[in-house]
Amino acid sequence: MGIVVLSQRGTSGGLADQLAFSAWHEAEDVLVGCDGASLALLNRHGKSPRIRARRIAGRAVRRLAGRTILLPAAQRGVSAGVDDGDHLLFAGHGPWDVPLLERLRVLRRRAKTISLWLPEVWPTQLADPRIRYEGYAMIDHLFLGVPETLEPFRTIAPTTEVHYVPPATDVVAFGGGAIDGRRSLAVLGIGRRHPEQHNQILDWAAKNNELYLYDTVSGKAHDWKAHRRALADWYRHANIAICNYGKHDQPNLIGGLRVLPGRFFEGMAAGAVMIGMPPSVEEQRRLLGVDIVESTETTDLVTLLDKYRDPAAARPIRIRNMALACRGHDWSHRWRVILNHIGLPIPDALDRRIDSLAEEADRLESL
């Protein structure tokens, strides 16, 4: 009996190709790399025609026969390394990914528990009445990265245990940035940009002969591991990282929420000073005991850029952020929560990783 991580990384043409979703693959690799699981690759993504057809058929059946009815397994799908009694974990890209699991004969017959982790689902997506007829009855544990979706999902999936698990990052990969002195990259802006912010930073960087690195392209990751290595390098060399709340440019989707984005945890692990339109202050304080993103809505952006050019001003922020990440915001910390909810033992190597990060936090706080 073991843990099998079902991954979409092997599919092509779906969301797994997108840069942002490479973070979920990184999370999978932390558990697998700590001898906590084996990896099984799914061969279809949620937007493929067969999966779309299956989703439509499943809804029709459940409307007529009841919401707990599941369609017959369509094919063998993944089978290598999956044994009777295994616990299956799947990080989905959205609330419509359940047919990817429903179709797998080996999963349905052999699995002792099936857990679905949805790091990013928004309450507005759950307002779609069709979501009530997805096959959530097959899921034993549902882990959600947006706290406001917990109660809606408890209505949608009344037979499923629903838990909150926030995002994190690979603190080992993103950590290790310089604490003293000037960092070579003055400002890092990754992901969605706010045009006014961006133009202000461009002007400031030009006037002060400072390096501002920002996205100039978006789309597919040709090599997601290389992408994550490069991203970690940029963050470790960044003095300031822009951190706006998640999907700030899609107000109809987020519905007024200020969710913690992945870059929040990446910047924290690297010891960057983070400024921007901050994620929820309440959620920052609940997770960390302090809010660490300085608001450009209450303090002039250029004032903050000038302030943290001074390494002496940045130094205590760097130490605090890196120590906080080591204390509780590595993917290993999230896997510990997930495994505890499922009732599984924590692998020794995962425990050692957590202990090593705690020791690094002690070292940082002694500086």
Order of alpha helices (4+ residues) and beta strands (2+ residues): beta-alpha-beta-alpha-beta-alpha-alpha-beta-alpha-beta-alpha-beta-alpha-beta-alpha-beta-alpha-beta-alpha-alpha-beta-alpha-beta-alpha-alpha-alpha-alpha
